[in-house]
Amino acid sequence: MVAAVVLSGLLGFYANTIANSLTTSSQPSATQVNMDVIPDYGGAGYDAFVLAANASVGIVPAAATNTTAPGTNDNNVTVKAGTTVDFVLTTIDTAVLQNFSDQVTTPFTVYNDTASGQVASSYSAGQAISNMPIGHTFTITQLGLNIPIPPTTVVNFSYTFSKPGVYMYMCDTPCGPGMGLKGYMEGFVIVT
């Protein structure tokens, strides 16, 4: 219950901040996907990507084991080809599982809440990142998309899905038994 209250407050704060920054940008209109990374969402170690609408109404997958499928957590996203999608990924996971080092292919911004206010760190295409502490990634291998997700942050990025298809997104960081389970740390962007 405490986690739900903390999550609700954190999501509200970040959603308003991100919405304000998106409405003042010069980008063309786009679809926004708000997704949360919630630790132990389906049981101990079963972290999950959860669409914010599902988190707010308490849709939780059934407790799982390595051999069972997830419950009712539908974390698939459907968009039309040619649509620019603004992703807002909020994580309340505090775990640092590894350090991320890679070349940025898709620009993104990480928002950190600090004692002196919110700090945004933006990363540009071509920029090298070295040893960024992360708990998860948002990765679509087919598209070369690999966005690091540091603990207790909000990560914002945009991507235009130009061709119809089904693109699996996943966490590429070893993050527990939920990794590799559809509805947990795996889902699909369905481009029609």
Residue frames relative to the residue before (quaternion, step in Angstrom):
aa qw qx qy qz dx dy dz
M 1.0000 0.0000 0.0000 0.0000 0.00 0.00 0.00
V 0.6396 0.5154 -0.3237 0.4696 3.58 0.98 -0.86
A 0.6401 0.5229 -0.3262 0.4588 3.59 0.97 -0.86
A 0.6420 0.5244 -0.3282 0.4529 3.60 1.01 -0.78
V 0.6536 0.5014 -0.3115 0.4738 3.59 0.99 -0.82
V 0.6480 0.5035 -0.3103 0.4800 3.58 0.96 -0.89
L 0.6539 0.5129 -0.3092 0.4622 3.57 0.92 -0.92
S 0.6559 0.5192 -0.3159 0.4478 3.57 0.89 -0.91
G 0.6739 0.4860 -0.2932 0.4731 3.60 0.92 -0.87
L 0.6562 0.5096 -0.3023 0.4673 3.56 0.94 -0.91
L 0.6693 0.5030 -0.3058 0.4534 3.57 0.89 -0.93
G 0.6500 0.5203 -0.3225 0.4503 3.59 0.91 -0.85
F 0.6583 0.5159 -0.3056 0.4551 3.58 0.90 -0.94
Y 0.7255 0.4365 -0.2507 0.4694 3.55 0.77 -1.05
A 0.6190 0.5472 -0.3606 0.4329 3.61 0.96 -0.77
N 0.6595 0.4928 -0.3124 0.4740 3.61 0.96 -0.83
T 0.6548 0.5129 -0.3157 0.4566 3.59 0.92 -0.86
I 0.6791 0.4758 -0.2893 0.4782 3.58 0.87 -0.96
A 0.6442 0.5240 -0.3326 0.4471 3.61 0.88 -0.89
N 0.6541 0.5058 -0.3162 0.4652 3.58 0.96 -0.83
S 0.6789 0.4776 -0.3075 0.4652 3.60 0.90 -0.81
L 0.6579 0.5076 -0.3238 0.4524 3.61 1.04 -0.69
T 0.6802 0.4909 -0.3110 0.4467 3.59 0.95 -0.76
T 0.6924 0.4456 -0.2930 0.4859 3.59 1.15 -0.37
S 0.5281 0.6342 -0.4221 0.3752 3.59 1.24 -0.01
S 0.4968 -0.6607 0.4784 0.2966 3.55 -1.29 0.31
Q 0.3990 0.7217 -0.4792 0.3007 3.59 1.24 0.25
P 0.5489 -0.5759 0.4722 0.3797 3.59 -1.18 0.51
S 0.6551 -0.5108 0.3560 0.4281 3.57 -1.19 0.40
A 0.0451 -0.8077 0.5867 -0.0368 3.55 -1.03 0.78
T 0.5230 -0.5767 0.5163 0.3568 3.49 -1.37 0.09
Q 0.2069 -0.7766 0.5816 0.1256 3.58 -0.95 0.84
V 0.1192 -0.7665 0.6290 0.0505 3.55 -0.97 0.95
N 0.1360 -0.7734 0.6172 0.0504 3.55 -0.69 1.15
M 0.0542 0.8018 -0.5869 0.0991 3.54 -0.59 1.19
D 0.2404 -0.7706 0.5787 0.1161 3.54 -1.03 0.85
V 0.2339 -0.7031 0.6445 0.1886 3.55 -1.22 0.55
I 0.0335 -0.8306 0.5534 -0.0528 3.54 -0.37 1.29
P 0.3665 -0.7382 0.5209 0.2223 3.60 -0.69 1.08
D 0.8615 0.1159 -0.0951 0.4852 3.56 -1.18 0.70
Y 0.2165 0.8270 -0.4937 0.1593 3.59 1.14 0.62
G 0.7900 0.2478 -0.1330 0.5447 3.57 1.03 -0.75
G 0.7522 -0.2421 0.1606 0.5914 3.57 1.22 0.41
A 0.7366 -0.4367 0.2719 0.4391 3.56 -1.24 0.34
G 0.8378 0.1590 -0.1610 0.4969 3.55 -0.72 1.16
Y 0.6197 0.5517 -0.3381 0.4443 3.58 1.25 -0.24
D 0.0678 -0.8021 0.5931 -0.0168 3.55 0.33 1.30
A 0.0761 -0.8216 0.5644 0.0235 3.59 -1.13 0.52
F 0.3840 -0.6067 0.6348 0.2855 3.48 -1.37 0.50
V 0.0019 -0.8063 0.5897 -0.0469 3.59 -0.68 1.07
L 0.4221 -0.6652 0.5422 0.2923 3.57 -0.81 0.95
A 0.5669 -0.6465 0.3864 0.3336 3.58 -0.81 1.00
A 0.6092 0.5534 -0.3593 0.4399 3.61 1.03 -0.67
N 0.6590 0.4954 -0.3086 0.4744 3.60 1.03 -0.73
A 0.6408 0.5267 -0.3294 0.4510 3.60 0.99 -0.81
S 0.6834 0.5147 -0.2990 0.4227 3.58 0.93 -0.87
V 0.7352 0.3658 -0.2418 0.5169 3.61 1.15 -0.42
G 0.5659 -0.6692 0.3498 0.3309 3.55 1.27 0.31
I 0.3402 0.7188 -0.5363 0.2827 3.60 1.08 0.57
V 0.0402 0.8080 -0.5789 0.1020 3.55 -0.48 1.24
P 0.4454 -0.6788 0.4942 0.3109 3.61 -0.88 0.79
A 0.6002 -0.5490 0.4340 0.3873 3.53 -1.22 0.49
A 0.6089 -0.5179 0.4292 0.4205 3.57 -1.16 0.50
A 0.1722 -0.8270 0.5335 0.0418 3.57 -0.84 0.96
T 0.2035 -0.6962 0.6578 0.2030 3.47 -1.41 0.13
N 0.7169 -0.4354 0.3008 0.4539 3.58 -1.22 0.08
T 0.7366 0.4275 -0.2358 0.4681 3.60 1.12 -0.49
T 0.6694 0.4906 -0.3259 0.4527 3.63 1.15 -0.11
A 0.4956 -0.6359 0.5065 0.3057 3.52 -1.26 0.49
P 0.5946 -0.5755 0.4084 0.3853 3.59 -1.15 0.45
G 0.5615 -0.6012 0.4596 0.3347 3.51 -1.30 0.34
T 0.8612 -0.2127 0.1536 0.4353 3.53 -0.97 -0.91
N 0.4476 0.6965 -0.4688 0.3079 3.64 1.14 0.12
D 0.0639 -0.7868 0.6139 -0.0066 3.58 -0.33 1.28
N 0.0147 0.8309 -0.5542 0.0466 3.58 -0.27 1.23
N 0.3864 0.7119 -0.4925 0.3184 3.59 1.16 0.58
V 0.2089 -0.7596 0.6091 0.0914 3.55 -1.17 0.75
T 0.1107 -0.7900 0.6008 0.0515 3.60 -0.89 0.93
V 0.0526 0.7863 -0.6109 0.0768 3.58 -0.87 1.05
K 0.4977 -0.6263 0.5017 0.3292 3.57 -1.28 0.33
A 0.5937 -0.5648 0.4338 0.3747 3.57 -1.13 0.67
G 0.7670 0.3281 -0.2748 0.4782 3.55 -1.02 0.87
T 0.5472 0.6258 -0.3853 0.4006 3.58 1.30 -0.09
T 0.2903 -0.7024 0.6195 0.1963 3.54 -1.06 0.80
V 0.1438 -0.7916 0.5919 0.0487 3.54 -0.75 1.09
D 0.2207 -0.7348 0.6293 0.1237 3.56 -0.92 1.01
F 0.1612 -0.7904 0.5879 0.0602 3.56 -0.54 1.21
V 0.0568 -0.7487 0.6601 0.0235 3.55 -1.02 0.91
L 0.0480 -0.8157 0.5754 -0.0344 3.56 -0.31 1.33
T 0.0865 -0.7964 0.5985 0.0094 3.58 -0.61 1.17
T 0.0366 -0.8068 0.5892 0.0232 3.58 -0.80 0.94
I 0.1879 -0.7554 0.6164 0.1187 3.52 -1.04 0.86
D 0.4208 0.6928 -0.4691 0.3505 3.56 1.30 0.15
T 0.2639 -0.7939 0.5343 0.1211 3.58 -0.80 1.02
A 0.5208 0.6773 -0.3981 0.3341 3.59 1.27 -0.23
V 0.1796 -0.7093 0.6699 0.1260 3.54 -1.15 0.82
L 0.1363 -0.8446 0.5166 0.0344 3.55 -0.43 1.23
Q 0.7829 -0.1185 0.0667 0.6071 3.56 1.18 -0.50
N 0.4692 -0.6280 0.5242 0.3326 3.54 -1.33 0.00
F 0.3170 -0.7533 0.5562 0.1504 3.53 -1.01 0.94
S 0.0698 0.7610 -0.6417 0.0658 3.57 -0.90 1.00
D 0.3187 0.7284 -0.5448 0.2667 3.55 -0.62 1.14
Q 0.5175 -0.5808 0.5195 0.3535 3.52 -1.38 0.05
V 0.4326 -0.6964 0.5078 0.2644 3.61 -0.87 0.92
T 0.1563 -0.7880 0.5901 0.0805 3.58 -0.83 1.01
T 0.7614 0.1893 -0.1034 0.6113 3.57 1.16 -0.65
P 0.4471 -0.6993 0.4775 0.2881 3.62 -0.66 1.03
F 0.0538 0.7895 -0.6093 0.0510 3.57 -1.09 0.75
T 0.2510 -0.7395 0.6044 0.1574 3.54 -1.34 0.34
V 0.1950 -0.7503 0.6230 0.1043 3.56 -1.05 0.88
Y 0.1692 -0.7738 0.6060 0.0731 3.57 -0.85 1.05
N 0.0850 -0.7836 0.6153 0.0097 3.56 -0.79 1.12
D 0.3014 -0.7201 0.5952 0.1905 3.55 -1.01 0.83
T 0.0140 -0.8122 0.5824 -0.0305 3.59 -0.60 1.13
A 0.6955 -0.4616 0.3424 0.4312 3.56 -1.29 0.18
S 0.7389 0.3834 -0.2304 0.5039 3.60 1.08 -0.59
G 0.7498 -0.3485 0.1974 0.5266 3.59 1.22 0.33
Q 0.6541 -0.5120 0.3837 0.4035 3.51 -1.32 -0.06
V 0.1465 -0.7847 0.6002 0.0498 3.55 -0.94 0.96
A 0.1728 -0.7755 0.6015 0.0830 3.57 -0.87 1.02
S 0.0799 -0.7635 0.6399 0.0353 3.55 -0.99 0.92
S 0.1407 -0.8124 0.5641 0.0447 3.57 -0.58 1.18
Y 0.1642 -0.7729 0.6103 0.0571 3.53 -1.10 0.84
S 0.2678 -0.7946 0.5350 0.1032 3.57 -0.85 1.06
A 0.6305 -0.5168 0.4159 0.4029 3.55 -1.25 0.48
G 0.7764 0.3067 -0.2570 0.4870 3.56 -0.93 0.96
Q 0.5556 0.6113 -0.3892 0.4075 3.58 1.24 -0.37
A 0.3496 -0.7188 0.5617 0.2133 3.57 -1.05 0.78
I 0.1485 -0.7510 0.6378 0.0847 3.55 -1.04 0.86
S 0.0500 -0.8066 0.5890 0.0011 3.55 -0.90 0.93
N 0.8802 -0.0304 -0.0179 0.4733 3.54 -0.85 1.10
M 0.2380 0.7447 -0.5765 0.2375 3.61 0.83 0.97
P 0.3762 -0.7260 0.5203 0.2463 3.65 -0.64 1.04
I 0.0404 0.8132 -0.5771 0.0633 3.60 -0.74 1.06
G 0.3280 -0.7097 0.5825 0.2223 3.50 -1.36 0.30
H 0.8019 0.0477 0.0199 0.5952 3.56 1.16 -0.66
T 0.1906 -0.7201 0.6367 0.1994 3.54 -1.40 -0.03
F 0.2718 -0.6684 0.6508 0.2363 3.53 -1.38 0.24
T 0.0552 0.8391 -0.5267 0.1246 3.56 -0.18 1.33
I 0.0133 -0.7262 0.6871 0.0188 3.54 -1.07 0.91
T 0.3223 -0.8045 0.4701 0.1668 3.54 0.01 1.36
Q 0.6480 0.5494 -0.3272 0.4138 3.61 0.91 -0.92
L 0.7539 0.3746 -0.1950 0.5033 3.60 1.11 -0.64
G 0.4696 -0.6844 0.4394 0.3433 3.60 1.26 -0.01
L 0.4497 0.6811 -0.4445 0.3692 3.58 1.22 0.52
N 0.1476 0.7783 -0.5927 0.1458 3.58 -0.68 1.12
I 0.0131 0.8271 -0.5556 0.0844 3.56 -0.02 1.35
P 0.3332 -0.7436 0.5408 0.2087 3.64 -0.69 1.04
I 0.1597 -0.7694 0.6125 0.0859 3.57 -1.14 0.70
P 0.2129 -0.7851 0.5698 0.1166 3.61 -0.24 1.23
P 0.6349 -0.5461 0.3791 0.3937 3.62 -1.16 0.50
T 0.8777 0.0578 -0.0735 0.4700 3.53 -1.29 0.69
T 0.5138 0.6046 -0.4411 0.4194 3.56 0.79 1.08
V 0.3108 -0.6527 0.6292 0.2854 3.48 -1.43 -0.12
V 0.1205 -0.7800 0.6123 0.0461 3.55 -0.90 0.97
N 0.0865 -0.8028 0.5899 0.0015 3.55 -0.87 1.01
F 0.1802 0.7588 -0.6143 0.1199 3.58 -0.95 0.91
S 0.2868 -0.7365 0.5870 0.1752 3.56 -1.29 0.40
Y 0.0048 0.7796 -0.6262 0.0103 3.52 -1.16 0.69
T 0.2570 -0.7506 0.5888 0.1548 3.58 -1.01 0.85
F 0.2363 -0.7663 0.5878 0.1067 3.54 -0.68 1.17
S 0.1607 -0.8581 0.4841 0.0589 3.57 -0.04 1.31
K 0.7902 0.2735 -0.1465 0.5285 3.62 1.02 -0.69
P 0.5236 -0.6120 0.4832 0.3432 3.58 -1.06 0.75
G 0.3615 0.7114 -0.5528 0.2401 3.54 -1.15 0.64
V 0.4084 -0.6533 0.5661 0.2932 3.53 -1.35 -0.03
Y 0.0735 -0.8186 0.5688 -0.0307 3.54 -0.56 1.25
M 0.2875 -0.7645 0.5526 0.1659 3.56 -0.62 1.12
Y 0.1153 -0.7457 0.6489 0.0979 3.56 -0.98 0.87
M 0.0060 0.8013 -0.5959 0.0528 3.52 -1.14 0.68
C 0.4612 -0.5787 0.5650 0.3650 3.50 -1.37 0.00
D 0.2512 -0.7937 0.5431 0.1089 3.55 -0.79 1.09
T 0.5819 0.5551 -0.3639 0.4700 3.59 1.33 0.08
P 0.4713 -0.6593 0.4824 0.3325 3.64 -0.73 0.88
C 0.0819 0.8518 -0.5023 0.1241 3.58 -0.27 1.28
G 0.7671 -0.3574 0.1969 0.4951 3.59 1.10 0.49
P 0.7572 -0.4315 0.2571 0.4177 3.57 -1.32 0.05
G 0.5875 0.5735 -0.3820 0.4243 3.64 1.19 -0.25
M 0.5220 0.6331 -0.4128 0.3954 3.56 1.26 -0.33
G 0.8116 0.2398 -0.1943 0.4961 3.55 -0.88 0.96
L 0.6138 0.5035 -0.3731 0.4801 3.61 1.24 0.18
K 0.4498 -0.6754 0.5139 0.2783 3.56 -0.82 1.02
G 0.7564 0.3207 -0.2634 0.5056 3.55 -0.93 0.91
Y 0.6840 0.3716 -0.2740 0.5648 3.57 1.26 -0.19
M 0.8248 -0.1072 0.0970 0.5466 3.61 -0.30 -1.18
E 0.6677 0.3987 -0.3001 0.5524 3.54 1.20 0.61
G 0.1511 0.7665 -0.6149 0.1078 3.57 -1.07 0.77
F 0.4125 -0.7146 0.5124 0.2382 3.57 -1.28 -0.09
V 0.2119 -0.6765 0.6801 0.1868 3.50 -1.27 0.60
I 0.1506 -0.7922 0.5903 0.0352 3.54 -0.60 1.22
V 0.1060 -0.8088 0.5783 0.0131 3.56 -0.48 1.24
T 0.1711 -0.8254 0.5350 0.0571 3.58 -0.53 1.20
